[in-house]
Amino acid sequence: MEGCNGARGGNRRRFMQTTAAAGAALASANTLFADDVKAAPAVPLVTLGKTGQKVTKLGMGTSWALSPSFVQRAIAAGVRYIDTSESYENTVAEKVLGEVLDRTGTRKDVYLVTKNAGFRNAKGPGASKVFEEHLEASLGRLKTDYVDAYYLHGITGAQVGLLSDPGVIAAFAALKKAGKIKFAGLSCHDAQLVEILDEVAKVGWIDQVMIKYNFRDVGGKDKHDELQRVIDKCSKANVGLVAMKTQGGAVNFPDKMKALTDKGFKKEVAAIKSVWQDTRMQVVVSEMTTFSDLRENIAASKDEMTQKEARLLEEHRKATANLYCHGDCAKLCESASRGVPVSTVLRYLRYYEVYGKREAARVLYQALPNISRQLVDANLLAAEAACPHGLPVVSLLKQADKRMS
């Protein structure tokens, strides 16, 4: 028995010694990583609107399955803007980020944004409780006591009244006063984006917004007058402007793109650079899934678009205008489709086909009300006739239903 106890004691001592050595090695590695962060080649900085904060013009999106090594590499490479949400990967994205930022001691080196996806019924006196509870859970997963910006996530036109609701305004003011958030914001890719941005500029308490914006929208005075008008309005109000979904269908049409790639045209990089050409847009949040994506986007952030890239991208925009749902004109086709949310369904189809998020797209599609998936030919034909871009609505919606039902 004594021999057994002695053996156990020896094993325990060896275990403790090994653990201590491993801990020391990890601490040393993290110290080196922190030094690398300080020495990293900088991604160009911009001032993010009324926040006054200097942030990298390239941000990392996290709505896909994150790996800690990728997060660490992105930070070491110079990316200092990270965008996440409680809803991404069912809270896992926040947990991965929290683990990396805590382990490497780099929380204060990044501008961290997270989002509240459970605010739908938060208004009036009860709003504070909703925002406090959700934020506390996010802070716990992120292993931090504050976030730089906190968003209303995916706000829709039906919820625009929340932006002037006294309870919601008071809730965000209280979170700021408590030091749990520095700035307030929202994300949106709703068909009523114009109306939402109009309200943002009017109410004054929203510090920054993240919107769908890509080379199909940039500087477009042809079919995007209203969107450009409200972006101007927000820019003049010094609202921080952050772009997402910058590819705008650049990878949707391989047959249309082959001629360009044969000329050595890197479509994804040019698409992201085109957004930075619009000086009103300060940050681009990109869902980078490979180290190659990371390297190329960092390089793109430092270079202006060449004349060749601009010309080829404009040619592609015109050639494929009738194949990509622009979203900002959804009220035209959806008033004709009698209940089918055309823009939303086509966005889910893009998640399925372009982003490879097949299961998530199916879940979202199948969660739509039954009337939204009743594809009556007469209604679809009317929606197709109403589309100002000549989109093949009938075939696209039937394709979406076949793949996601």
C-alpha positions as CSV (number, residue, x, y, z in Angstrom):
1,M,0.0,0.0,0.0
2,E,2.8,2.3,0.9
3,G,4.5,1.6,-2.4
4,C,1.2,2.3,-4.2
5,N,0.9,5.6,-2.4
6,G,4.5,6.5,-3.2
7,A,3.9,5.7,-6.9
8,R,0.8,7.8,-7.0
9,G,2.7,10.6,-5.2
10,G,5.5,10.4,-7.8
11,N,3.1,10.4,-10.7
12,R,1.3,13.4,-9.2
13,R,4.6,15.2,-8.8
14,R,5.6,14.4,-12.3
15,F,2.2,15.5,-13.6
16,M,2.5,18.8,-11.7
17,Q,6.0,19.4,-13.0
18,T,4.9,18.6,-16.6
19,T,1.8,20.9,-16.2
20,A,3.9,23.7,-14.8
21,A,6.4,23.4,-17.7
22,A,3.6,23.4,-20.2
23,G,2.0,26.4,-18.6
24,A,5.3,28.2,-18.6
25,A,5.8,27.4,-22.3
26,L,2.3,28.6,-23.1
27,A,2.8,31.8,-21.2
28,S,6.1,32.3,-23.0
29,A,4.4,31.7,-26.4
30,N,1.6,34.1,-25.6
31,T,4.1,36.7,-24.5
32,L,5.8,36.3,-27.9
33,F,2.4,36.5,-29.6
34,A,1.7,39.8,-27.8
35,D,5.0,41.1,-29.0
36,D,4.2,40.0,-32.6
37,V,0.9,41.8,-32.4
38,K,2.6,45.1,-31.5
39,A,5.1,44.5,-34.3
40,A,2.6,43.3,-36.9
41,P,2.5,45.1,-40.3
42,A,-0.4,47.5,-39.8
43,V,-3.6,47.3,-41.8
44,P,-4.4,50.9,-42.6
45,L,-6.3,52.7,-39.9
46,V,-9.4,54.9,-40.3
47,T,-11.4,57.0,-37.9
48,L,-14.8,55.3,-37.4
49,G,-17.3,58.1,-37.6
50,K,-18.5,59.8,-34.4
51,T,-16.8,57.1,-32.2
52,G,-13.5,58.9,-32.9
53,Q,-11.8,55.5,-32.6
54,K,-8.9,54.5,-34.9
55,V,-9.7,51.1,-36.3
56,T,-8.4,48.9,-39.1
57,K,-10.3,49.4,-42.4
58,L,-10.4,45.6,-42.7
59,G,-12.5,43.8,-40.1
60,M,-12.9,40.0,-39.5
61,G,-16.4,38.5,-39.7
62,T,-17.1,35.5,-37.5
63,S,-20.4,34.0,-38.6
64,W,-18.7,30.7,-39.7
65,A,-17.0,27.9,-37.8
66,L,-14.0,29.8,-36.3
67,S,-10.7,28.1,-35.4
68,P,-8.6,29.7,-32.6
69,S,-5.5,29.5,-34.8
70,F,-7.2,31.6,-37.5
71,V,-8.3,34.2,-35.1
72,Q,-4.8,34.4,-33.6
73,R,-3.2,34.6,-37.1
74,A,-5.6,37.4,-38.1
75,I,-4.7,39.5,-35.0
76,A,-1.0,38.8,-35.5
77,A,-1.3,39.9,-39.1
78,G,-2.7,43.3,-38.1
79,V,-6.5,43.0,-38.2
80,R,-7.8,44.9,-35.2
81,Y,-11.6,45.0,-35.9
82,I,-13.6,41.9,-35.0
83,D,-17.3,41.6,-35.6
84,T,-19.3,38.8,-33.9
85,S,-22.8,38.1,-32.5
86,E,-24.5,36.0,-29.8
87,S,-26.2,34.2,-32.7
88,Y,-23.1,33.2,-34.7
89,E,-22.6,29.5,-34.6
90,N,-25.1,29.4,-31.7
91,T,-22.8,31.4,-29.3
92,V,-19.7,29.4,-30.2
93,A,-18.1,32.2,-32.1
94,E,-18.1,34.4,-29.0
95,K,-16.6,31.6,-27.0
96,V,-13.8,31.0,-29.4
97,L,-13.0,34.7,-29.6
98,G,-13.1,35.0,-25.8
99,E,-10.7,32.1,-25.4
100,V,-8.2,33.6,-27.8
101,L,-8.3,37.2,-26.6
102,D,-8.0,36.1,-23.0
103,R,-5.2,33.6,-23.6
104,T,-3.1,35.9,-25.7
105,G,-3.8,39.1,-23.7
106,T,-4.9,41.0,-26.8
107,R,-8.4,42.1,-25.8
108,K,-7.3,45.8,-25.6
109,D,-5.6,45.6,-29.0
110,V,-8.9,45.0,-30.9
111,Y,-12.1,46.9,-31.5
112,L,-14.7,44.3,-30.6
113,V,-18.3,44.3,-31.8
114,T,-21.0,42.0,-30.7
115,K,-24.7,41.9,-31.4
116,N,-28.1,41.3,-29.6
117,A,-30.3,39.1,-31.7
118,G,-33.1,38.8,-29.1
119,F,-34.3,42.4,-29.1
120,R,-37.5,41.9,-31.2
121,N,-39.9,42.6,-28.4
122,A,-37.6,44.9,-26.4
123,K,-39.3,48.2,-26.0
124,G,-40.5,50.6,-23.3
125,P,-39.6,50.0,-19.7
126,G,-38.8,46.4,-20.2
127,A,-36.1,47.0,-22.8
128,S,-33.3,47.4,-20.3
129,K,-33.7,43.9,-18.9
130,V,-33.5,42.3,-22.3
131,F,-30.3,44.2,-23.3
132,E,-28.6,43.7,-19.9
133,E,-29.2,40.0,-19.8
134,H,-28.1,39.3,-23.4
135,L,-25.0,41.5,-23.0
136,E,-24.0,39.9,-19.7
137,A,-24.1,36.5,-21.4
138,S,-22.0,37.8,-24.3
139,L,-19.5,39.4,-22.0
140,G,-19.1,36.1,-20.2
141,R,-18.4,34.2,-23.4
142,L,-16.1,36.8,-24.6
143,K,-14.2,36.9,-21.3
144,T,-14.3,40.7,-21.1
145,D,-16.0,43.3,-19.1
146,Y,-16.9,45.5,-22.0
147,V,-17.4,45.6,-25.8
148,D,-16.5,48.5,-28.0
149,A,-19.8,48.4,-29.8
150,Y,-23.1,46.7,-29.2
151,Y,-25.6,46.2,-32.0
152,L,-29.3,45.6,-32.7
153,H,-28.7,42.6,-35.0
154,G,-30.5,42.3,-38.3
155,I,-33.0,45.1,-37.7
156,T,-35.9,45.1,-40.2
157,G,-38.2,47.8,-41.5
158,A,-41.0,46.5,-39.2
159,Q,-38.7,47.3,-36.2
160,V,-37.6,50.8,-37.2
161,G,-39.8,52.3,-34.4
162,L,-37.4,50.8,-31.8
163,L,-34.8,53.4,-32.9
164,S,-37.0,56.2,-31.4
165,D,-38.3,54.1,-28.5
166,P,-37.5,55.8,-25.1
167,G,-36.9,52.4,-23.4
168,V,-34.4,51.2,-26.0
169,I,-32.6,54.5,-26.0
170,A,-32.4,54.5,-22.2
171,A,-31.2,50.9,-22.2
172,F,-28.2,51.7,-24.4
173,A,-27.5,54.9,-22.4
174,A,-27.4,52.8,-19.2
175,L,-25.0,50.3,-20.7
176,K,-22.7,53.1,-21.8
177,K,-22.8,54.7,-18.3
178,A,-22.0,51.3,-16.7
179,G,-18.9,51.0,-18.9
180,K,-20.2,47.8,-20.5
181,I,-20.3,49.2,-24.0
182,K,-18.6,52.2,-25.6
183,F,-20.8,52.7,-28.6
184,A,-24.2,51.7,-30.0
185,G,-25.0,50.4,-33.4
186,L,-27.1,48.2,-35.7
187,S,-26.7,45.7,-38.5
188,C,-29.1,45.5,-41.4
189,H,-29.6,43.9,-44.8
190,D,-33.4,44.4,-44.9
191,A,-35.3,45.5,-48.0
192,Q,-36.2,48.7,-46.1
193,L,-32.6,49.7,-45.5
194,V,-33.3,53.1,-46.9
195,E,-36.0,53.8,-44.3
196,I,-33.8,52.4,-41.5
197,L,-30.8,54.6,-42.4
198,D,-33.0,57.6,-42.7
199,E,-34.1,57.0,-39.1
200,V,-30.5,56.4,-37.9
201,A,-29.4,59.8,-39.2
202,K,-32.5,61.4,-37.5
203,V,-32.4,59.9,-34.0
204,G,-28.7,60.6,-33.4
205,W,-27.8,58.0,-30.7
206,I,-26.6,55.3,-33.1
207,D,-22.9,55.6,-33.4
208,Q,-22.2,53.1,-36.2
209,V,-24.0,50.8,-38.6
210,M,-23.1,47.7,-40.6
211,I,-24.9,47.3,-43.9
212,K,-24.8,45.2,-47.1
213,Y,-22.8,47.2,-49.5
214,N,-20.8,46.0,-52.6
215,F,-19.7,46.9,-56.1
216,R,-23.2,46.7,-57.3
217,D,-24.2,49.6,-55.0
218,V,-21.0,51.7,-54.9
219,G,-21.4,55.2,-56.4
220,G,-24.4,53.9,-58.3
221,K,-26.5,56.9,-59.4
222,D,-28.3,54.8,-62.0
223,K,-30.5,52.6,-59.9
224,H,-29.4,53.3,-56.3
225,D,-30.3,57.0,-55.8
226,E,-32.2,56.5,-52.6
227,L,-29.6,54.3,-51.0
228,Q,-26.9,56.8,-51.9
229,R,-28.9,59.6,-50.5
230,V,-29.3,58.0,-47.1
231,I,-25.7,56.9,-47.0
232,D,-24.8,60.5,-47.6
233,K,-27.1,61.6,-44.8
234,C,-25.5,59.2,-42.4
235,S,-22.1,60.2,-43.5
236,K,-22.8,63.9,-42.9
237,A,-24.2,62.9,-39.4
238,N,-20.8,61.3,-38.8
239,V,-22.3,57.8,-38.3
240,G,-19.6,55.1,-38.6
241,L,-20.2,53.2,-41.8
242,V,-19.2,49.5,-42.0
243,A,-19.8,47.3,-45.1
244,M,-20.6,43.6,-45.1
245,K,-21.4,41.1,-47.9
246,T,-19.0,43.0,-50.1
247,Q,-18.8,40.3,-52.8
248,G,-22.2,41.1,-54.2
249,G,-22.5,37.9,-56.2
250,A,-18.9,38.0,-57.5
251,V,-18.7,34.3,-57.1
252,N,-22.2,33.4,-58.1
253,F,-21.7,33.2,-61.9
254,P,-18.6,31.2,-62.8
255,D,-19.6,31.2,-66.4
256,K,-19.8,35.0,-66.5
257,M,-16.5,35.3,-64.6
258,K,-14.3,33.0,-66.6
259,A,-13.4,35.6,-69.2
260,L,-12.3,37.9,-66.4
261,T,-10.3,35.3,-64.5
262,D,-8.6,34.2,-67.7
263,K,-7.3,37.8,-67.8
264,G,-5.8,37.4,-64.4
265,F,-8.6,39.4,-62.7
266,K,-8.9,38.5,-59.0
267,K,-12.6,39.2,-58.7
268,E,-13.0,38.8,-54.9
269,V,-10.1,41.2,-54.1
270,A,-11.3,43.8,-56.6
271,A,-14.8,43.6,-55.2
272,I,-13.6,44.4,-51.7
273,K,-11.3,47.2,-52.9
274,S,-14.2,48.8,-54.8
275,V,-16.0,49.4,-51.5
276,W,-13.0,51.2,-50.1
277,Q,-13.1,53.4,-53.2
278,D,-16.3,54.9,-51.7
279,T,-14.7,57.1,-49.1
280,R,-17.9,57.2,-47.0
281,M,-17.5,53.6,-46.1
282,Q,-14.8,53.3,-43.4
283,V,-14.6,49.6,-42.6
284,V,-15.2,46.4,-44.6
285,V,-16.0,43.3,-42.5
286,S,-15.0,40.2,-44.5
287,E,-15.8,36.5,-43.7
288,M,-12.3,35.3,-44.4
289,T,-12.2,31.5,-44.2
290,T,-8.6,30.7,-45.3
291,F,-5.2,32.1,-44.7
292,S,-5.1,33.0,-48.4
293,D,-8.2,35.1,-48.0
294,L,-6.5,36.9,-45.0
295,R,-3.3,37.6,-46.9
296,E,-5.2,38.9,-50.0
297,N,-7.6,41.1,-48.1
298,I,-4.8,42.7,-46.1
299,A,-2.9,43.3,-49.3
300,A,-6.1,44.8,-50.9
301,S,-6.5,47.2,-47.9
302,K,-3.1,48.7,-48.7
303,D,-3.5,49.2,-52.5
304,E,-5.9,51.2,-54.5
305,M,-7.9,49.6,-57.2
306,T,-6.2,49.6,-60.6
307,Q,-8.0,51.0,-63.7
308,K,-8.1,47.5,-65.1
309,E,-9.8,46.1,-62.0
310,A,-12.3,49.0,-62.0
311,R,-13.1,48.5,-65.6
312,L,-13.5,44.8,-65.5
313,L,-15.6,44.9,-62.3
314,E,-17.9,47.5,-63.9
315,E,-18.3,45.2,-67.0
316,H,-19.1,42.3,-64.7
317,R,-21.7,44.4,-62.8
318,K,-23.5,45.3,-66.0
319,A,-23.3,41.8,-67.4
320,T,-24.8,40.2,-64.3
321,A,-27.2,42.9,-63.1
322,N,-30.1,40.6,-64.0
323,L,-28.7,37.7,-62.0
324,Y,-28.3,39.2,-58.5
325,C,-31.0,40.2,-56.1
326,H,-30.2,43.8,-55.1
327,G,-32.6,43.8,-52.2
328,D,-33.2,47.5,-52.0
329,C,-36.1,47.2,-54.4
330,A,-37.8,44.2,-52.7
331,K,-41.0,46.1,-52.1
332,L,-41.7,46.0,-55.9
333,C,-41.5,42.2,-56.4
334,E,-42.9,41.3,-53.0
335,S,-46.0,43.4,-53.4
336,A,-46.6,41.3,-56.5
337,S,-45.7,37.9,-55.1
338,R,-48.5,37.8,-52.6
339,G,-46.7,36.7,-49.5
340,V,-43.4,35.3,-50.8
341,P,-40.5,37.3,-49.4
342,V,-38.4,37.1,-52.6
343,S,-35.4,39.1,-51.4
344,T,-35.2,37.0,-48.2
345,V,-35.5,33.7,-50.0
346,L,-32.8,34.7,-52.5
347,R,-30.5,35.8,-49.7
348,Y,-30.9,32.4,-48.1
349,L,-30.1,30.8,-51.5
350,R,-26.9,32.8,-51.6
351,Y,-26.0,31.5,-48.1
352,Y,-26.6,28.0,-49.4
353,E,-24.8,28.3,-52.8
354,V,-22.1,30.9,-52.3
355,Y,-21.2,30.8,-48.6
356,G,-21.6,27.1,-48.3
357,K,-23.8,27.4,-45.2
358,R,-26.2,24.8,-46.4
359,E,-27.7,23.6,-43.2
360,A,-28.1,27.1,-41.8
361,A,-29.8,28.2,-45.0
362,R,-32.2,25.2,-44.8
363,V,-33.1,26.1,-41.2
364,L,-33.7,29.7,-42.1
365,Y,-35.8,28.8,-45.1
366,Q,-37.9,26.2,-43.4
367,A,-38.6,28.6,-40.5
368,L,-40.4,31.0,-42.9
369,P,-44.2,31.0,-42.6
370,N,-45.9,28.5,-44.9
371,I,-47.4,31.3,-47.0
372,S,-43.8,32.4,-47.7
373,R,-43.1,29.1,-49.4
374,Q,-46.3,28.7,-51.4
375,L,-44.8,29.2,-54.8
376,V,-47.8,29.9,-57.0
377,D,-46.7,30.3,-60.6
378,A,-49.0,33.3,-61.3
379,N,-47.6,35.2,-58.2
380,L,-44.0,34.4,-59.2
381,L,-44.5,35.6,-62.7
382,A,-46.0,38.8,-61.4
383,A,-42.9,39.2,-59.1
384,E,-40.6,38.5,-62.0
385,A,-42.3,41.1,-64.2
386,A,-42.0,43.7,-61.3
387,C,-38.2,43.2,-60.9
388,P,-36.4,46.3,-62.2
389,H,-33.2,44.3,-62.8
390,G,-34.9,41.6,-64.9
391,L,-34.1,38.8,-62.4
392,P,-35.3,35.3,-63.4
393,V,-37.4,35.2,-60.2
394,V,-39.5,32.1,-61.1
395,S,-36.5,29.8,-61.7
396,L,-34.5,31.1,-58.8
397,L,-37.3,30.7,-56.2
398,K,-38.1,27.2,-57.4
399,Q,-34.4,26.4,-57.3
400,A,-34.3,27.7,-53.7
401,D,-37.3,25.6,-52.7
402,K,-35.9,22.5,-54.2
403,R,-32.5,22.9,-52.4
404,M,-33.7,24.1,-49.0
405,S,-37.0,22.4,-48.4
